Amino acid sequence: MKIKVVVILILTLFLSVSCGKKTENKGIKLKLEISPKTITDCLYTKINYSYNFTEKFSGLKTDHTVFVHLWRLKNKEMLLQDDHIPEINTSKWKKGEKVEYSREIFIPKFLDEIDIDFEGYEEIKLTVGLYDPKKPDEKIILYSKAFNIQPASVTAPEIVYSEGWNNIETNIEIKNPDERKWRWTTRKAICIIENPKKESILIINGGIDKSKFKDQKVIIKINDRILNKEFEFIPETSKFKRKYIISPEQMGNDYEFKLTIETNKTFVPSIIDPDTNDNRELGIQIYFLYFREAIK
């Protein structure tokens, strides 16, 4: 049985806006369900939203945005935000009805386990509410709760970059923060991953050089097997993202399993450009590799 905790908090909304302004009770109740049980960094977290409207709800005349802010209390730094438009516009919310939907947020890796002052966790605060884009300083607070985040190493399967990987490279000048760090594969790159023996999510964000190979193929194997046709593809653009559900049966019964990322074409920069002395074999750029137990 998969372990799942549901953190539920029902709050009757009392409007609270910045600058100390007071407003009336709007009669909105928010129910949040957050999973999985242990919240860590480097984790996709699922949040179920359920808005209920009591007899006191008088409606919202304009369409509001939902703000979702995660703050590090230690240094008052915003760790992430997931501001979004709800699936039903707030101007259509009606008394006695309910609005429900789910979203995932990715908590980035930010904890420094080797810091001498690190206590094994860090306290963060999740704040959820509404605001009118025309009046962004006036916020309706629906949910505010502080809780602890642990490092991913507590629950995440260990990933060892075993064979066929070049060193990590970074470029802070790149506009997209998700592409500022990467690792090139050779023709065949292998990861050894601790087997959780539970249904898990594998996410791979990568890139290929379309200027060199327009038909370069990406091949992903679990224990030397291509699981289905989705695991072998030619990216349509220079960047790609793939998400897979891996079953316990596909990972096998051993303590570890093997993830292989292959390609049918590679290049050596020094052969293409004599002005460089880069003699590495380069296949695929991997920006992000994620493997964790699936959230249900």
C-alpha positions as CSV (number, residue, x, y, z in Angstrom):
1,M,0.0,0.0,0.0
2,K,1.3,3.4,-0.9
3,I,1.9,5.8,1.9
4,K,0.0,8.9,1.5
5,V,-0.9,11.6,4.0
6,V,-3.5,14.1,3.5
7,V,-2.9,17.4,5.3
8,I,-6.3,19.0,5.5
9,L,-7.0,22.4,6.8
10,I,-10.4,24.1,6.5
11,L,-10.3,27.8,7.0
12,T,-13.2,30.2,7.0
13,L,-11.9,33.2,5.0
14,F,-11.5,36.5,6.7
15,L,-10.2,38.9,4.2
16,S,-6.8,40.3,5.1
17,V,-5.1,42.7,2.8
18,S,-1.8,44.5,2.9
19,C,-1.2,47.7,4.7
20,G,-3.4,46.7,7.6
21,K,-6.7,47.2,5.7
22,K,-9.7,45.4,7.2
23,T,-12.4,43.8,5.1
24,E,-15.5,41.7,5.8
25,N,-15.8,37.9,6.0
26,K,-16.4,36.6,2.5
27,G,-17.7,33.2,3.4
28,I,-15.2,31.1,1.5
29,K,-13.9,27.9,2.9
30,L,-10.7,26.3,1.5
31,K,-9.8,22.7,1.9
32,L,-6.3,21.6,0.9
33,E,-5.0,18.1,0.5
34,I,-1.2,17.8,0.1
35,S,0.7,14.7,-0.7
36,P,3.0,12.8,-0.3
37,K,3.4,12.4,3.5
38,T,7.0,13.5,3.8
39,I,7.7,16.8,2.1
40,T,11.3,17.2,0.9
41,D,13.2,19.4,-1.5
42,C,13.6,18.2,-5.1
43,L,10.0,16.9,-5.1
44,Y,6.9,17.2,-7.2
45,T,4.1,17.8,-4.7
46,K,0.4,17.4,-5.5
47,I,-2.1,19.9,-4.0
48,N,-5.8,19.3,-4.3
49,Y,-7.8,22.5,-3.9
50,S,-11.5,22.5,-2.8
51,Y,-13.3,25.9,-2.4
52,N,-16.7,25.9,-0.7
53,F,-19.0,28.9,-0.5
54,T,-21.2,29.4,2.5
55,E,-24.3,31.5,3.0
56,K,-22.1,34.5,3.8
57,F,-20.5,34.4,0.3
58,S,-21.6,37.5,-1.6
59,G,-19.6,36.7,-4.8
60,L,-16.5,38.2,-6.4
61,K,-17.3,40.7,-9.1
62,T,-14.0,40.4,-10.9
63,D,-11.8,37.4,-11.8
64,H,-9.1,36.9,-9.2
65,T,-5.8,35.0,-9.5
66,V,-4.9,32.3,-7.0
67,F,-1.5,32.9,-5.5
68,V,0.5,30.0,-4.0
69,H,3.7,31.1,-2.3
70,L,6.2,29.0,-0.5
71,W,8.5,31.0,1.8
72,R,11.8,30.1,3.6
73,L,11.2,31.5,7.1
74,K,14.8,31.4,7.9
75,N,15.9,34.1,5.5
76,K,12.5,35.4,4.4
77,E,13.1,34.3,0.8
78,M,10.4,33.1,-1.5
79,L,11.3,29.6,-2.5
80,L,8.7,29.2,-5.3
81,Q,5.3,30.4,-6.4
82,D,2.5,28.8,-8.4
83,D,0.1,31.7,-9.1
84,H,-2.6,30.5,-11.4
85,I,-6.2,31.1,-12.7
86,P,-8.6,28.6,-11.2
87,E,-10.4,26.2,-13.5
88,I,-13.6,28.1,-13.0
89,N,-13.2,31.9,-13.0
90,T,-13.8,33.4,-9.6
91,S,-16.5,35.8,-11.0
92,K,-18.6,32.6,-11.6
93,W,-18.2,31.2,-8.1
94,K,-21.7,30.8,-6.5
95,K,-23.1,30.4,-3.1
96,G,-23.6,26.7,-2.1
97,E,-21.4,25.4,-4.9
98,K,-17.9,23.9,-4.8
99,V,-14.8,24.4,-7.0
100,E,-12.2,21.6,-7.1
101,Y,-9.0,20.9,-9.0
102,S,-5.5,19.7,-8.6
103,R,-2.0,21.0,-9.4
104,E,1.6,19.9,-9.0
105,I,4.4,22.1,-7.8
106,F,8.1,21.2,-7.9
107,I,10.0,22.1,-4.8
108,P,13.6,22.6,-6.0
109,K,16.7,21.3,-4.2
110,F,17.7,24.1,-1.8
111,L,18.8,22.4,1.5
112,D,22.5,22.2,2.2
113,E,23.0,19.0,4.2
114,I,26.8,19.6,4.7
115,D,26.2,23.1,6.2
116,I,27.4,22.9,9.8
117,D,24.3,24.8,11.0
118,F,21.8,22.5,9.1
119,E,19.5,20.8,11.6
120,G,18.1,18.1,9.3
121,Y,15.1,20.2,8.1
122,E,14.1,23.8,7.4
123,E,10.8,25.5,8.3
124,I,8.9,26.9,5.4
125,K,5.5,28.6,5.1
126,L,2.8,27.9,2.5
127,T,0.4,30.8,1.8
128,V,-2.5,30.5,-0.6
129,G,-5.1,33.2,-1.4
130,L,-6.6,35.4,-4.1
131,Y,-5.9,38.8,-5.6
132,D,-7.4,41.0,-8.3
133,P,-4.7,41.6,-10.9
134,K,-5.8,45.2,-11.0
135,K,-5.2,45.5,-7.3
136,P,-2.2,43.2,-6.7
137,D,-1.5,44.6,-3.2
138,E,-4.9,43.6,-1.8
139,K,-4.7,39.9,-1.1
140,I,-7.3,37.6,0.3
141,I,-5.6,35.1,2.5
142,L,-7.2,31.6,2.3
143,Y,-4.5,29.4,3.8
144,S,-1.3,30.0,5.8
145,K,0.6,27.2,7.4
146,A,4.2,26.6,8.4
147,F,5.8,23.1,8.2
148,N,9.2,21.4,7.9
149,I,10.9,20.3,4.7
150,Q,13.5,17.6,4.9
151,P,16.3,17.0,2.4
152,A,15.5,14.7,-0.5
153,S,18.0,12.1,0.6
154,V,15.6,11.2,3.4
155,T,13.1,9.4,1.1
156,A,14.4,9.7,-2.5
157,P,16.1,6.7,-4.2
158,E,19.8,7.3,-4.7
159,I,20.8,7.9,-8.3
160,V,24.4,7.1,-9.2
161,Y,25.7,8.5,-12.5
162,S,27.8,5.4,-13.3
163,E,29.1,5.2,-16.9
164,G,29.1,7.4,-20.0
165,W,28.5,10.8,-18.4
166,N,30.6,13.9,-18.9
167,N,31.1,16.4,-16.1
168,I,28.4,18.9,-15.0
169,E,28.5,22.2,-16.8
170,T,26.8,25.5,-15.9
171,N,26.1,28.8,-17.5
172,I,24.3,31.4,-15.3
173,E,23.9,33.7,-18.3
174,I,21.3,31.4,-19.9
175,K,17.8,33.0,-19.6
176,N,15.9,29.8,-18.7
177,P,16.9,28.8,-15.2
178,D,16.0,25.2,-15.9
179,E,18.8,25.1,-18.6
180,R,21.6,26.7,-16.7
181,K,23.1,23.4,-15.6
182,W,23.5,20.2,-17.6
183,R,25.5,17.1,-18.2
184,W,26.4,15.6,-21.6
185,T,26.0,11.9,-22.2
186,T,28.3,9.9,-24.5
187,R,26.7,7.4,-26.9
188,K,25.5,5.4,-23.9
189,A,25.1,6.7,-20.4
190,I,24.1,4.6,-17.4
191,C,22.5,5.5,-14.0
192,I,22.3,3.0,-11.2
193,I,19.1,3.8,-9.1
194,E,18.0,2.4,-5.8
195,N,14.9,0.3,-6.3
196,P,12.0,1.6,-4.3
197,K,9.8,-1.4,-5.5
198,K,6.9,1.0,-5.8
199,E,5.3,2.6,-8.8
200,S,7.5,5.6,-9.6
201,I,7.8,8.6,-11.9
202,L,10.7,9.1,-14.2
203,I,11.2,12.6,-15.7
204,I,13.9,13.4,-18.2
205,N,14.5,17.0,-19.5
206,G,17.1,17.1,-22.2
207,G,18.4,18.6,-25.4
208,I,20.0,17.6,-28.7
209,D,21.9,19.7,-31.2
210,K,19.6,19.9,-34.2
211,S,22.2,21.9,-36.2
212,K,24.3,18.8,-36.3
213,F,21.8,16.0,-36.4
214,K,18.1,16.6,-37.4
215,D,17.2,12.9,-36.9
216,Q,19.1,12.1,-33.7
217,K,17.3,9.4,-31.7
218,V,16.9,9.2,-27.9
219,I,16.6,5.7,-26.5
220,I,15.7,5.1,-22.8
221,K,16.0,1.7,-21.3
222,I,15.2,0.1,-17.9
223,N,17.4,-2.8,-17.1
224,D,18.6,-2.9,-20.8
225,R,15.0,-3.1,-22.1
226,I,13.0,-0.5,-24.1
227,L,9.7,-0.7,-22.3
228,N,7.5,0.6,-25.1
229,K,7.6,2.8,-28.2
230,E,7.5,6.0,-26.0
231,F,11.0,5.2,-24.8
232,E,12.5,5.6,-28.2
233,F,12.0,8.8,-30.1
234,I,13.4,11.6,-32.3
235,P,12.7,14.9,-30.5
236,E,10.8,17.4,-32.6
237,T,12.7,20.3,-31.3
238,S,16.1,20.8,-29.7
239,K,14.7,20.5,-26.2
240,F,12.5,17.7,-25.0
241,K,10.8,16.5,-21.8
242,R,9.6,13.0,-21.1
243,K,7.6,11.7,-18.2
244,Y,7.1,8.0,-17.6
245,I,5.4,5.8,-15.0
246,I,7.7,2.9,-14.0
247,S,6.1,-0.1,-12.4
248,P,7.7,-2.3,-9.7
249,E,7.7,-5.2,-12.2
250,Q,9.7,-3.2,-14.7
251,M,12.3,-2.3,-12.1
252,G,12.8,-5.9,-11.1
253,N,13.4,-7.5,-7.7
254,D,17.0,-6.4,-7.1
255,Y,18.1,-3.8,-4.7
256,E,19.1,-1.5,-7.7
257,F,18.1,-1.2,-11.3
258,K,19.8,0.3,-14.3
259,L,18.6,3.3,-16.3
260,T,20.3,3.8,-19.7
261,I,20.1,6.8,-21.9
262,E,21.4,6.1,-25.4
263,T,21.6,7.9,-28.8
264,N,22.4,6.7,-32.3
265,K,24.6,9.7,-33.1
266,T,27.3,11.6,-31.3
267,F,29.9,14.2,-32.2
268,V,33.4,15.4,-31.0
269,P,33.7,19.2,-30.9
270,S,37.4,19.2,-31.9
271,I,36.7,17.3,-35.1
272,I,34.0,19.7,-36.1
273,D,35.9,22.9,-35.0
274,P,39.7,22.7,-35.2
275,D,39.9,25.8,-33.0
276,T,38.7,23.9,-30.0
277,N,40.6,21.3,-28.0
278,D,37.4,19.7,-26.7
279,N,37.8,16.0,-27.5
280,R,34.8,14.7,-25.6
281,E,32.2,12.5,-27.2
282,L,28.9,14.3,-26.9
283,G,25.5,12.8,-27.3
284,I,22.5,14.3,-25.4
285,Q,22.3,17.2,-22.9
286,I,20.5,16.2,-19.7
287,Y,19.2,19.2,-17.8
288,F,17.1,17.4,-15.2
289,L,16.6,13.8,-14.2
290,Y,13.9,13.0,-11.6
291,F,13.0,9.7,-10.1
292,R,10.6,9.4,-7.1
293,E,7.6,7.4,-5.9
294,A,4.5,8.3,-7.9
295,I,2.0,10.6,-6.2
296,K,-1.6,9.2,-6.3
